[in-house]
Amino acid sequence: MAVKIHENYIKRCIEIAKNGLGTTAPNPMVGCVIVNDNKIIGEGFTSPFGGNHAEVNAINSVADTSLLKEATLYVTLEPCSHFGKTPPCADAIVKYQIPNVVIGTIDTHSKVAGKGIEKLKAAGCKVIVGVLEDECKQHNKRFFTFHNKKRPYIILKWAKTADGFIAPKTKDLQQPVWVTNKLSRQLVHKWRTEEMAILVGTNTVKQDNPSLTVRDWTGKNPVRIVIDRDLKLSKDFQVFSDDAKTIVISKENINFEQPIAKQICDVLFQNDINSVIIEGGTKTLQSFIDENLWDEARIFTGNINFGKGVKAPKFTGKMVSESCIQADILKIYSND
């Protein structure tokens, strides 16, 4: 019975943690629930980067702090034990003498990695670790990928016609030729608010002149990553506007005579980018597929045909969902 109760409260932690999607990075999204006498007396999730962590927000939400001395604190991720932009969360738990702490999963960040749990136990807290561990790790897939694999969480995204093309062979205007409907495009803008960065290649900039910003959704613009081998792209292109930060990858920071995807990942890791949407053309997308450097692929299929044009990338993956957005079909794959 106790295990089931712990799971229920950790599920609630995961739910409220989702409120931080797109704002906490490079910090993880964490949810925290405080329970006294089988009643939730406080909840909190991670504030936007630089603000309070989930545990502190949950403690601050408790009206009668005297109840904390008999409470159980549930949290998706091990409380931090080091000073960053904010003081250690483990210290706040100890300060308020919270006797019981239930943790979804250990934080693998080298600055934490069990040290938070040690600090809590040393202060006399009863600590339980590993409740819904897989779910908590999946929830923070961006954070764990970044720290465990030393690269960002990589989402491939493209839209193709019913006959398998992502772009026409020729076009008259320097702008996208839409394959999908307005609702699908709005969903893509929502996705942009959820990730730290978005990446395109030189040809996409030249052909489409995209802004790579969020216009059809509310949220922050992602960092724009532009591949420009010889630094020949004009600064008049929209990707160089002041609307968002732009990082250019050229022959000055990677070797284009070698496979580029791993090198790009290294540059993004150095820039603390923990997730990226690859929205480039077939050449850019295929480079990540060929080096097996991707975690998700989100593929739209529209109901139009080009007859000829630029073929969509070739890949294999495990389909995890399929849905319809009016006449468009969206399939999401994972790289197992």
ChimeraX attribute file (.defattr): number of C-alpha atoms within 10 A of each C-alpha:
attribute: neighborCount
match mode: 1-to-1
recipient: residues
	/A:1	6
	/A:2	7
	/A:3	8
	/A:4	10
	/A:5	11
	/A:6	18
	/A:7	19
	/A:8	13
	/A:9	22
	/A:10	27
	/A:11	22
	/A:12	17
	/A:13	26
	/A:14	25
	/A:15	15
	/A:16	20
	/A:17	25
	/A:18	16
	/A:19	18
	/A:20	21
	/A:21	18
	/A:22	23
	/A:23	21
	/A:24	21
	/A:25	22
	/A:26	18
	/A:27	18
	/A:28	23
	/A:29	30
	/A:30	30
	/A:31	30
	/A:32	31
	/A:33	28
	/A:34	29
	/A:35	19
	/A:36	15
	/A:37	10
	/A:38	10
	/A:39	9
	/A:40	15
	/A:41	20
	/A:42	22
	/A:43	26
	/A:44	26
	/A:45	28
	/A:46	29
	/A:47	20
	/A:48	18
	/A:49	16
	/A:50	14
	/A:51	13
	/A:52	18
	/A:53	28
	/A:54	28
	/A:55	30
	/A:56	24
	/A:57	20
	/A:58	23
	/A:59	24
	/A:60	14
	/A:61	15
	/A:62	17
	/A:63	10
	/A:64	11
	/A:65	15
	/A:66	12
	/A:67	18
	/A:68	22
	/A:69	15
	/A:70	13
	/A:71	22
	/A:72	24
	/A:73	26
	/A:74	29
	/A:75	33
	/A:76	35
	/A:77	28
	/A:78	26
	/A:79	30
	/A:80	25
	/A:81	22
	/A:82	16
	/A:83	10
	/A:84	10
	/A:85	11
	/A:86	13
	/A:87	15
	/A:88	18
	/A:89	21
	/A:90	22
	/A:91	19
	/A:92	16
	/A:93	23
	/A:94	18
	/A:95	10
	/A:96	14
	/A:97	19
	/A:98	25
	/A:99	20
	/A:100	22
	/A:101	22
	/A:102	25
	/A:103	25
	/A:104	26
	/A:105	22
	/A:106	21
	/A:107	24
	/A:108	15
	/A:109	14
	/A:110	10
	/A:111	14
	/A:112	17
	/A:113	16
	/A:114	18
	/A:115	19
	/A:116	22
	/A:117	25
	/A:118	16
	/A:119	17
	/A:120	23
	/A:121	16
	/A:122	11
	/A:123	17
	/A:124	14
	/A:125	19
	/A:126	15
	/A:127	16
	/A:128	15
	/A:129	17
	/A:130	16
	/A:131	23
	/A:132	18
	/A:133	18
	/A:134	12
	/A:135	16
	/A:136	25
	/A:137	19
	/A:138	12
	/A:139	20
	/A:140	21
	/A:141	18
	/A:142	26
	/A:143	25
	/A:144	21
	/A:145	19
	/A:146	21
	/A:147	16
	/A:148	11
	/A:149	11
	/A:150	16
	/A:151	26
	/A:152	30
	/A:153	24
	/A:154	24
	/A:155	21
	/A:156	24
	/A:157	18
	/A:158	20
	/A:159	24
	/A:160	24
	/A:161	23
	/A:162	18
	/A:163	17
	/A:164	20
	/A:165	23
	/A:166	26
	/A:167	23
	/A:168	16
	/A:169	12
	/A:170	10
	/A:171	11
	/A:172	6
	/A:173	10
	/A:174	13
	/A:175	14
	/A:176	13
	/A:177	13
	/A:178	15
	/A:179	25
	/A:180	21
	/A:181	14
	/A:182	13
	/A:183	13
	/A:184	21
	/A:185	16
	/A:186	15
	/A:187	13
	/A:188	19
	/A:189	20
	/A:190	19
	/A:191	16
	/A:192	25
	/A:193	20
	/A:194	22
	/A:195	26
	/A:196	25
	/A:197	25
	/A:198	24
	/A:199	24
	/A:200	22
	/A:201	21
	/A:202	19
	/A:203	17
	/A:204	20
	/A:205	24
	/A:206	14
	/A:207	18
	/A:208	15
	/A:209	18
	/A:210	17
	/A:211	16
	/A:212	24
	/A:213	22
	/A:214	20
	/A:215	14
	/A:216	14
	/A:217	15
	/A:218	10
	/A:219	17
	/A:220	19
	/A:221	22
	/A:222	26
	/A:223	21
	/A:224	24
	/A:225	23
	/A:226	22
	/A:227	23
	/A:228	17
	/A:229	18
	/A:230	11
	/A:231	14
	/A:232	9
	/A:233	16
	/A:234	11
	/A:235	10
	/A:236	9
	/A:237	14
	/A:238	16
	/A:239	23
	/A:240	20
	/A:241	13
	/A:242	8
	/A:243	17
	/A:244	17
	/A:245	14
	/A:246	18
	/A:247	18
	/A:248	16
	/A:249	21
	/A:250	17
	/A:251	14
	/A:252	11
	/A:253	12
	/A:254	18
	/A:255	13
	/A:256	12
	/A:257	7
	/A:258	9
	/A:259	14
	/A:260	16
	/A:261	21
	/A:262	17
	/A:263	16
	/A:264	22
	/A:265	21
	/A:266	17
	/A:267	18
	/A:268	22
	/A:269	18
	/A:270	12
	/A:271	10
	/A:272	16
	/A:273	22
	/A:274	28
	/A:275	27
	/A:276	27
	/A:277	28
	/A:278	22
	/A:279	19
	/A:280	22
	/A:281	23
	/A:282	20
	/A:283	15
	/A:284	21
	/A:285	24
	/A:286	18
	/A:287	16
	/A:288	20
	/A:289	20
	/A:290	13
	/A:291	12
	/A:292	13
	/A:293	19
	/A:294	22
	/A:295	19
	/A:296	21
	/A:297	24
	/A:298	19
	/A:299	18
	/A:300	26
	/A:301	22
	/A:302	24
	/A:303	15
	/A:304	17
	/A:305	15
	/A:306	17
	/A:307	12
	/A:308	14
	/A:309	15
	/A:310	17
	/A:311	18
	/A:312	21
	/A:313	18
	/A:314	10
	/A:315	12
	/A:316	11
	/A:317	13
	/A:318	12
	/A:319	14
	/A:320	10
	/A:321	11
	/A:322	13
	/A:323	11
	/A:324	12
	/A:325	15
	/A:326	12
	/A:327	13
	/A:328	21
	/A:329	18
	/A:330	17
	/A:331	16
	/A:332	19
	/A:333	19
	/A:334	16
	/A:335	15
	/A:336	9
